[in-house]
Each structure stands twice: as structure tokens, then as C-alpha cells.
Amino acid sequence: MFLESEATVPATEPDDPDALPDERLALIFTCCHPALAMEARVALTLRLVAGLATPEIARLFLVSESTMAARLTRAKRKIAAARIPFREPLPSERGDRIGGVLAVVYLLFTEGYAASSGERLMRDDLAEEAIRLGSLIHMLLPDESEAASLLALMRFQHARRDARLDDQGGLVLLADQDRSRWRHDEIDAANALITRPAPDGPYRLQAMIASAHCGATGSNWPAIALLYARLEALTGSPVVRLNRAVAVAEAEHPAAGLALLEGLDARLRDDRRIALVRGELLARAGRTDEAVAALERALAGATNAVERQHLEKRIATLSA
């Protein structure tokens, strides 16, 4: 069993043909035990294996730091009380754990793609490690559509890394990015992963959305809005609703996007993100004073220095 923040790989025979080919991936599969609730196993693995701090994990799950700390403590206690063995799962047991494993890799990439705090917008080391792990999972499970889709999603997003900051280190929004600086070989590789027909899954739909952003002439907003509607129907996620509001505003009108935000504050415990989207949509609708007030709320909750700088400039521009 593991009860501390340092975890080591359980012993396996060196020539075991069923052993996972990577120590970190083996640890992730080991920690994502189905006896734990999904959120608990993912959060605990991010803490013990990925090394993310509790505040970072809390922001990924959109909960307070104290709430996340309590969840981690309860998960450790359950491991001890239930005497859950710390061993690498057999190949026949991996299916029960793949959902948690993919969630760990996805959230690890999310923190790398847009750091929740600190001076840097991106943490390329985390993003690249997540892509490495995703590639290994896809090699192990080539017929698993969601594994292929997650890898495609990460490659689509990471392919834009060189264009996301300007020469002064400031944030460059998607619409303003120089698409010639995107890694088009990585985009092509990502598209190849989602060509095979497959049922809707959360990662597949997100990968299709990312692909629709990568068109030669710009983002296909009507298609993206429809894909977000399918993703919301599948997941019921308020975060998806928030992103759908942006897509609908782009495809139709800011007022249509603002309508989708109604009632979202009570469902999504992320005032900063809602305020940011609401502020931008209000600005596009010509409601400048309301937009400034919303963006100031977003600024108050921002913990990443690059994001704060961007919001300060945006507020100054609207105020002027």
C-alpha cells in the first residue's frame, strides 16, 4: 500500500510479458484503483505520481483547496482501511482503470497547456509528458477510440504552442495567432488519429472540436457549436456549456452566447472563468460598462501572471 506522497513501482519480473512498458504509466494504472471513486483515484494519482500540488489539483477540479485536501485524505484512509493492494494490474484488469488513467493524462496536459498559477502560461514539460504517456497508452490499446482521441486532442492543442505568446511574452488569443507558426505536422498526425469512425466520447468530441479550429481559413464556428452541443448532451458538464456559449456567440451573435450563460453561476464553481467569458461577450454586444465589471471580477480570481497581464490590458482598452 502507499500512504505517503512518494510512490514506487511495485516489483515485477523483469521479463514479464504482461508488465506495462513504462514505470510512470505502471504507477498511474496502479494508483487508479476501481475501489476508489473516480474523482478520488484521479486526484490521488495526480498528487502521488504526477507530483502536482494540492492547490493545482483543486483548480483542475474547480473546487477549493480545503475540499481537495479533504478528498485526498479520505482516499488515503480508504486505501488503508480497505487494505487495497499496491500492485500493477493484470492486463485483464486494465479495462476497469482506463477511464481514470485517461483522466489523469488529460488533466496533466491541461495543467501543462494552461498553468493554473505562476509566471508562465505553459508548462511544456507537463504537456510533453502527458503526450508521451498518451502515445504509450495508444500503442498498448490501439483499438481504444478514447485513447486515440485523447492523444489527438493533446497534439492539436500542443501544436499551437509557438503562436500562443507574443515577443514580449503576452497572451495571443486563438483568433489572433499566426497559423504559419503552428506545427502542421503534429496537426496532420492528430487528424490521422480520428479518421476511423467511432461513437461519440468526451475525448473524441473534444478532438473533433480542436480539429475544427485548425482549418486553413480559420475556425469552423458553426461546426464547433454543434459539436459542443453534442458534448454537452453527452456529459451535462457546465464547463462544456461555457465553451459552447463562446462557440454559439461566434457562430451566431453574442446575445445567443450570453443566453447560454444564464443559470451557469449556480452550477459552475469557477467565478473567474464565467466572468471572463461573460465579459468578452458583453464587450462584443456593445455593453462596455458591464463587460469591464465582469472582466474585473475575472482579474480578481486570476492566479496566472500571463492571464492577469492580458486581462489588465483588455480592461484598460475597454475603459478607454
N, C-alpha and C positions, 0 to 999 in steps of 0.2 A: 504493500500500500504506500501511497505517497500522501504526506500531510504537510510538507513544507514547500516553499517556493522553488526549491531545487529538485528537479526530477531527473532520473537517469533511466536509460533504456533497460528494460528487463532483459535478463540473459536469454540468448537464443543460440542454437547450434550454428556455428559459422557457415556450414554448408546446407542449412535448412532451406529447401527449395520454396517453402511457403512463406518464408520471412519477407517482410517488406524491405525494399532495397535502399532505404534511406532512414537514418536514425531519427531525424526530426519528424518525418512522416509517421514512423512507427510510434513515436511518442504521442502524436496527435490522435492516431487511431486508438491507442491505449487509453488515453485520457477521456475520449468521447464515449464513455461507458453508457449504454442504454438504461442502466438503473437510475441515472440522474435525469432530471428534466432537461429538455433541450437547451433552454437558456443557461441553466446551471453548468451543463457539461461544456458548452461553448465558451462561456465566460471563464471557467476554471482553466480550460486549456489555453486560452489567450494569456492568462496570467502566468501559468506554470511553464508552458512550453514556448510561447511566443515572446514572453517577457514584457508584455505591455503592463503599464502601471494601472492601478485600480481607477484613478480618475479618467484615464484614456478609455478603458473598457466601459466605464459608466457613460461617457459621452457617445460611444458607439451604440449603446443600448438605449440611449435617450432617457437615462434615469440619473438620480442624484448619486454622488459618490458614496454617501452613507448607505443608500439602498443597495448599491452594488457590493460594498464591503460586507453587508449582512448576507447577501446571496452567496458570496464566496465562502464565508464562514459556515453557513448551513450546508453547502455542498461538501466541504471537508469533513464536517461532522457526520454526514450521512455515509460517506466513504468509510469512516472509522467504525460507525455503529453497525453498518451492514457487512463489514469486513469484505468489501469489494476487492477482488484480487487485482494487483497491478501487473498485468501481463499483456503481451501483444495478442490481439485477437486472431483466431484461426481464419483462413480465407472464407469459410462458411459463415463466420460471424461479422464480416466486414460490412455486409449489406445493412445490418442494423445500425451501423455507425456512420455510414457515408454522408447522411444528411448533416450531422454535426461536424464532420470533417470539412465538408464543403463550406459550411457556415464560418468555421474558423478561418479558412483560407480567404474567404470573401471579406471578412471583417479586418483581417490582417492587411489585405490590399487596400481596403477603404482608408485605414489609418495612414498607409503609405501614400495614397493618392492625394489625400487632403488632410494633413496633420491637424488634429483637434486643438493643439496648442503649440506654443513655441515660436521661434523666429522664422522657420521655413514653412513654405506652403506644402512641399512634398518631402517625403522621406523615401527616397528611391531604394534604399536598402530593404525596407519592408515590402515595397511594391514588387521588387525583383525577386525577393524570397517567396512571396505569395505566388508569383508566376511560375517559379521553379517548382514549387510544391504542386501547383495546378497541373503542370506538364507531367509530373510523375504520376499523379492520380489518373490523368487521361491515358497514359501509357498502360497503367495497370488495369483500367476499366474502359477500354476503347469503345464499348457499346453503351456506356452510360451517358445519355444525352445531356444531363445536367452538368456532369463533369466537363464535357467538351464545351458546353455553353459558358460555364464559368471561366474557363481558360480563354475563350474567345472574348468575353466581356472585359477581362483584365487586359488583354492585348490591345483591344480597341482603345481603352482609356489611356493606357500607358504610352501608346503610340503618339499621343499629343503632347508629351512632356516638354519637348523643346520649345513649344509655342505658348506655353501657359504663363510664362513670365516675360516681362519686357527687359530691356537692357539695364534698367535700374532695380530690377527685382520686384516690380509691381505686377499685380494680377492682371492677366489678359483674359477677358471673357471669351467664351466659345465663338460668338459671332464675330469677334474682332481678331481671332487668331489667324496667323499666316499659315494657310493649309499646306504650303510648299515645305514647311518645316516639320510636318507630321511624318512619322516613319511609315511610309506607304507599304513597305514590305511586310511590316508587322500587321497592318490593316488587312492586307491580302491573306496572310496566314490566319487571321481571326475569321475572316469571311469564309474561308475553306472549312472551318470547324462547324459551321452552322448551315451548310448546304444540304445535309441529309434531312429529309422530312422527319419530324418528331413532334410529339404532343407538347402543348404549352406547359412550360415550367417556369418558375420565377427567374432562373438564370438565363434560360433560353430567350424569354421575352425581353429581359434587360439587354442581352447581347444583340437582339434584333433592333432594339432602340438605338444602341450605340452604333450599330452598322448604318442605320438611317441618318445618323449625324455625320457620317463620313462620305457623303456623296460629293462628287467633283464640283457641283454647283452650290453646295450648301446643305443644310439640314432639311430633311423632308418632314416638315412640321405636321401636315395632316396625317401622314402615316404614323408619326411618333405619337400623336394624340390618340389615335385608335389603338396603338399597342399599349399605351398606358391604361386605357380603359379596360383592355383585356387583362392586364396585370393587376389592376385594382379589383376586378371581378374575381380573379383567382386568389388574391391574398387578403383583400379587405384592409390593406395597410394604409394608415393615414399619411405615411411618408410618400407612398405612391400617389395618393390623391394630391399631395402638394406638388409633386413633379408633373402630374397630369394637368394641374391648373396652369403651370407655365407653358406646357405644350399647347393647350387649348387657347391660351392668350395669344400665342404666336400664330396658330393656325386660323383663328377666328378674330377675336377682339379682346383687349384687356378686360373688359367688363365680364366676358364669359369666363375668363380665368378667375376673376375676383369672386364670382358667384360660387365657384367650386371651393373656395376657402371658407365659406360660411359653415360654422359649427366645428371647424377643424381645431380651433384652440383648445376645446374641451377634450379632444381625442389625442392630440399630439403634444407631449410634454417637451416641447422644444421651441420656446418663445422666440429665440433668435432666428431660427430658420423660417418660421412662419412670418415673422416681421420683415425679414429680408425679401421674401417673395412678394408679400403684400406691398411693401414699399416700392418695389420696382414696377409692379402692375399699376399701382396708383399713379406713379410718375408717368407711365405711358398713357394713362387715361386722362392726364392733364390735371390731376388733383394733387398739386405740388406740395401744399402745406401738410396734407395728410401723409404724403409719401415721405417727407422729411421726418415727421414724427415717428413713423414706422421704422425707418432706417436708423434713427437714433436709438430705438429700442433694440434693434439688431446689433448695433455697435456696442451697447451696454453689455450684451452677452457674449461678444466675440472674444475668444481667447487665443486666436492665431494672429500673429503680428501682421502678416501679409494681408489677411482678410480685414483687419482693423484699418490698415492704411487705405485699402480700397474703399471701405465704407466712409471713412473721413473725407476722401476726395469726392466721392459721389454726393455726400450730404452738402459739401461746400459748393459743388456745381449747381445742385438744385436750389440751394438757398440763394445763390447769386442771381 
